[in-house]
């Protein structure tokens, strides 16, 4: 059976999108039985082409210039991000630096009009 679902299964901190199969058995001689079975839906995507490096420069004028360089412009969900961080100009005192990946999730409630 091939069913094309629009969205993948998702379990976040504030939103959950799940697909399930509900089986119900109606019997004349006993109580009705009903059970739900969860299953995951994944949309296969082709791996992106890996052609060029990407560079990004950020900073404060005449104080701090940082250059980020990544080995790919596009990443697959299963890829590992490999790159370099270069401090090009530092005219302020930096006590501590560390990369911190962030996971952001947003959900909107439908507006009642």
Backbone as a ProteinNet text record, in pm:
[ID]
protein_1_A
[PRIMARY]
XXXXXXXXXXXXXXXXXXXXXXXXXXXXXXXXXXXXXXXXXXXXXXXXXXXXXXXXXXXXXXXXXXXXXXXXXXXXXXXXXXXXXXXXXXXXXXXXXXXXXXXXXXXXXXXXX
[TERTIARY]
84.2	0	88.9	65.3	144.9	52.1	68.3	-11.6	84.5	62.1	149.6	94	165.9	126.6	199.9	134.3	189.4	298.7	286.2	380.9	443.1	568.1	634.6	589.2	607.1	580.7	679.5	631.7	717	678.2	778.3	757.1	846.1	790.1	866.2	829.7	882.5	854.7	715.6	661	527.9	427.2	473.4	385.6	415.2	309.2	326.9	237.4	296.8	221.4	241.2	135	146.6	41.8	73.5	-19.3	-46.6	-169	-203	-308.4	-314.1	-413.2	-502.7	-631.4	-726.1	-803	-796.9	-866.5	-981.2	-1101.1	-1218.6	-1289.5	-1319.5	-1391.1	-1525.4	-1634.2	-1768.8	-1817.2	-1854.9	-1905.3	-2043.9	-2134.3	-2270	-2272.8	-2180.6	-2186.1	-2097.1	-2016.8	-1926.7	-1902.1	-1813.2	-1781.9	-1702.3	-1723.4	-1650.5	-1503.6	-1410.9	-1267.4	-1214.8	-1127.8	-1067.1	-923.3	-831.8	-691.1	-627.4	-530.1	-458.4	-313.2	-258.4	-119.2	-52.4	50.5	126	223	242.4	346.8	407.7	532.5	606.3	594.6	590.8	588.3	712.6	794.5	914.9	907.8	935.1	938.4	1083.2	1115.9	1255.7	1292	1408.7	1457.2	1593	1619.8	1752	1859.2	1979.2	2088.8	2124.5	2153.5	2184.3	2318.8	2333.1	2460.2	2564.2	2684.2	2791.6	2895	2881	2970.5	3066.8	3018.5	3104.3	3105.6	3212	3221.2	3139.1	3105.7	3032	3106.6	3116.1	3183.7	3085.6	3097.9	3013.3	3097.9	3089.1	3163	3065.2	3090.7	3010.4	3105.4	3055.4	3142	3091.1	3171.6	3147.5	3256.5	3217.2	3310	3429.6	3548.1	3676.2	3700.9	3625.7	3646.8	3665.6	3573.7	3574.3	3522	3600.1	3557.4	3579.1	3473.2	3478.6	3435.3	3505.7	3473.3	3440.8	3325.7	3284.5	3298.9	3356.8	3374	3326.9	3233.6	3178	3215	3225.7	3269.2	3157.5	3033.2	2921	2825.1	2750	2647.5	2514.5	2491.9	2366.7	2400.8	2319.6	2342.2	2217.5	2237.9	2131.2	2112.1	1996.9	1972.1	2069.1	2125.3	2217	2363.4	2388.9	2525.8	2580.2	2710.8	2782	2837.6	2816.8	2864.8	3012.3	3095.2	3239.3	3277.2	3351.2	3389.1	3496.2	3523.8	3626.2	3567.9	3616.9	3585.3	3717.5	3729.2	3853.1	3824.6	3906.5	3899	3993.5	3938.7	4019.3	4072.7	3990.4	4029.7	3968.5	4051.9	4003.3	4066.4	3984.8	4032.1	3954	3888.7	3820.8	3865.6	3848.3	3893.6	3786.4	3820	3730.3	3775.4	3688.2	3722.5	3687.5	3580.6	3533.5	3457	3484.8	3408.2	3376.3	3256.3	3218.7	3099.8	3097.8	2979.9	2867.9	2746.8	2632.2	2518.6	2496.6	2384	2252.2	2155.2	2026.8	1915.3	1818.3	1700.8	1581.3	1520.4	1406.2	1283.8	1174.7	1048.5	943.9	863.5	757.1	626.7	523.9	390.7	294	195.5	94.2	-41.8	-118.6	-257.7	-339	-435.6	-517	-597.2	-600.8	-674.6	-823.2	-899.9	-1046	-1105.3	-1164.4	-1217.2	-1367.2
-117.1	0	123.6	215.2	337.3	457.3	525.3	643.6	760.6	865.5	983.1	1079.6	1089.9	1183.2	1314.4	1420.8	1553	1588.1	1542.3	1578	1452.7	1467.5	1358.4	1356	1241.6	1233.4	1322.5	1387	1480.7	1480.3	1470.1	1477.1	1586.6	1704.3	1816.7	1841.9	1949.9	1980.8	2039.1	2104.9	2163.5	2115.7	2044.5	1998.7	1852.8	1777.2	1637.1	1609	1554.3	1512.4	1362.7	1287.8	1142.1	1084.9	969.2	892.4	762.4	718.4	594.8	518.1	391.4	300.3	257.7	284.3	245.7	122.3	18.5	-106.1	-120.2	-139.6	-156.1	-284.7	-364.3	-490.3	-479.3	-485.3	-484.8	-628.4	-664.7	-800.5	-791.8	-881.5	-885	-946.5	-1036.5	-1112.3	-1055.3	-954.1	-899.7	-750.6	-698.3	-556.2	-524.9	-403.3	-358	-337.5	-386.2	-369.7	-264.1	-176	-73.3	-51.3	-41.8	-20.5	63.3	152.4	236.3	191	192.1	156.6	274.5	331.2	441.1	387.9	465	434.3	565.3	558.9	678.1	696	821	856	939.1	893.2	964.4	988.3	1110.9	1144.3	1136.5	1039.7	1029.4	1148.9	1203	1315.9	1279.7	1322.9	1293.7	1375.5	1319.8	1391.9	1512.5	1625.7	1746.1	1734.4	1809.1	1809	1880.5	1827.1	1884.9	1942.2	2069.7	2127.2	2229.3	2324	2435.7	2459.6	2524.5	2567.1	2693.7	2721.7	2844.2	2920	3052.4	3138.7	3245.3	3281.7	3385.6	3469	3599.2	3689	3770.2	3777.8	3859.5	3939.5	4045.6	4120.6	4258.8	4327.6	4465.8	4549.2	4657.8	4736.6	4785.1	4757.3	4796.7	4737.5	4637.2	4574.8	4423.5	4357.7	4212.2	4163.9	4078.7	4017.4	3866.9	3791.2	3644.7	3588.9	3489	3424.8	3277.8	3234.1	3094.3	3032.6	2914.3	2845.1	2701.3	2659.3	2523.8	2450.7	2318.7	2242.2	2217.5	2243.1	2225.5	2342.7	2368.6	2472	2415.7	2286.4	2222	2094.5	2062.1	1942.6	1856.7	1726.8	1631.1	1618	1570.1	1556.7	1461.3	1368.3	1271.2	1314.7	1431.3	1478.9	1538.3	1548.3	1614.1	1744.9	1853.3	1984.6	1995.6	2016.8	2033.7	2169.4	2246.5	2378	2440.5	2567.4	2642.1	2774.8	2821.6	2955.2	3029.4	3141.8	3219.6	3357.2	3398.2	3532.9	3620.3	3702.2	3780.9	3909	3974.1	4097.1	4096.9	4109.4	4111.6	4231.2	4331.8	4449.2	4468.8	4362.2	4364.5	4242.2	4244.9	4134.5	4024.8	3907.3	3791.9	3699.3	3674.4	3586.5	3441	3418.8	3282.4	3276.2	3176.3	3152.9	3005.3	2974.6	2834.8	2831.9	2735.6	2721.4	2653.5	2695.8	2632.9	2616	2492.9	2469.1	2487.7	2543.8	2573.3	2501.3	2454.3	2389.5	2478.5	2533.8	2621.8	2559.5	2563.7	2512.8	2620.2	2642	2740.7	2673.9	2711	2662.2	2777	2780	2885.9	2824.7	2889.5	2849.8	2919.2	2850.4	2916.2	3031.7	3142.9	3258.5	3236.5	3267.1	3250.8	3381.6	3375.9	3499.3	3502
0	0	0	-91.6	-101.8	-84.1	28.7	57.9	70.5	-2	5.2	109.6	220.7	325.5	305.9	341.6	317.4	417.7	540	644.2	704.6	752.2	822	967	1032	1175	1247.7	1355.3	1427.4	1574.5	1660.8	1804.8	1861	1886.6	1940.4	2085.5	2140.1	2280	2298.9	2195.8	2211.9	2106.8	2005.4	1898.1	1868.1	1841	1802.6	1682	1576.6	1459.1	1446.2	1464.1	1459.8	1365.8	1314.8	1232.8	1306.8	1299.6	1369.4	1291.6	1320	1263.6	1377.8	1367	1471.3	1424.1	1504.1	1474.5	1574	1522.7	1608.8	1570.1	1670.1	1648.3	1720.1	1641.8	1698.8	1709.5	1830	1851.4	1914.4	1871.3	1926.5	2065.9	2092.1	2216.9	2326.9	2299.4	2402.6	2377.2	2455.1	2447.4	2320	2267.5	2148.8	2185.9	2100.5	2122.4	2026	2077.9	1995	2041.5	1945.7	1978.9	1870.1	1910.6	1817.1	1809	1687.5	1662.8	1592.4	1653.6	1593.2	1488.4	1382.2	1285.7	1237.4	1196	1153.7	1002.8	960.2	818.7	789.9	697.1	655.7	506	465.8	323.7	276.1	191.1	145.5	58.7	85.4	6.4	-51.4	-172.1	-229.2	-157.5	-153	-90	-175.6	-112.3	-190.3	-259.7	-368.1	-440	-354.6	-357.6	-277.1	-372.7	-399.5	-497.2	-442	-367.2	-332.4	-182.3	-137.2	1.5	19.8	143.2	172.8	281.1	263.3	360.4	406.6	534.7	590.4	686	670.9	759	841.2	970.9	1060.6	1148.3	1206.8	1295.7	1328.2	1406.4	1446.1	1378.4	1316.2	1235.2	1317.7	1268.2	1328.5	1467.3	1509.1	1641.2	1631.3	1561.4	1558.9	1424.6	1358.1	1232.3	1245.2	1225.4	1234.9	1100.7	1052	924.6	951.7	903.7	912.3	774.5	767.9	640.1	657.2	571.3	575.6	447.5	457.3	340.6	239.9	274.8	181.9	195.5	89.9	94.4	143.3	123	165.2	238.8	337.5	419	422.8	427.9	450	600.4	643.7	787.5	855.8	780.4	839.6	830.3	770.4	754	883.1	887.9	997.4	943.8	1018.3	976.6	1013.5	912.2	932.7	876.2	953.9	906.5	993.5	967.1	1039.7	1084.9	1199.2	1248.8	1260	1189.2	1190.8	1248.4	1343.8	1399.7	1317.8	1228.9	1137.1	1203.4	1284.7	1351.5	1490.6	1593.5	1730.9	1800.8	1827.8	1901.7	2030.9	2075.1	2204	2281.6	2411	2496.4	2498.4	2447.3	2451.4	2562.3	2658.5	2769	2738.6	2661.6	2641.6	2510	2427.3	2304.5	2293.7	2250	2225.9	2130.8	2038.7	1951.9	2029.4	2004.4	2071.5	1971.6	1923.6	1832.4	1906.2	1838.3	1900.6	1825.9	1901.6	1845.3	1874.6	1770.8	1789.4	1724.9	1797.7	1746.1	1765	1662.9	1671.3	1634.4	1704.5	1670.5	1683.9	1599.5	1601.4	1621.7	1703.5	1720.4	1612.3	1552.8	1448.9	1509.7	1438.8	1490.5	1469.3	1571.5	1560.7	1510.5	1393.8	1333.6	1338.7
[MASK]
+++++++++++++++++++++++++++++++++++++++++++++++++++++++++++++++++++++++++++++++++++++++++++++++++++++++++++++++++

